[in-house]
């Protein structure tokens, strides 16, 4: 039964979707969503009324609901790819941070401090895991990390918030 309606009204409905939407992808989604709603709600269709007005009403209501959701959405939505590309190209690229001085300073730390820093900060180990790997008490790991931070601040000229 639905196949007959799709065959009869499909092109016209898709034309409406293209007219309402900014691009073919959105139109395709609206078209499919409309037919999905028709299938879900076909038992509510009043056969004494025309099918096409009912179908059109479903499509327009879905479109309005989508617009309402978009207007409340915190994300940017674009009418065209050109508009999106223009905005994205106008945003300056973030400056790349040069971490070489920090890595070099870490490489020059005494080995016991360097290992604690690498395990804790770079390998994402907690104090207990770092202590277990190094075979030392947790308190010593804490003091080595504290001392390593002080040494790194001195080596970097106190310009980095470690």
ABEGO torsion letter per residue (X at the ends): XAAAAAAAAAAAAAAAAAAABABAAAAAAAAAAAAAAAAAAAAABBAABBAAAAAAAAAAAAAAAAAAAAAABABBBBABAAAAAAAAAABBBBBBBBAAAAAAAAAABBAAAAAAAAAAAAAGBBAAAAAAAAGBBAAAAAAAAAAAAAAAAAAAGGABBX
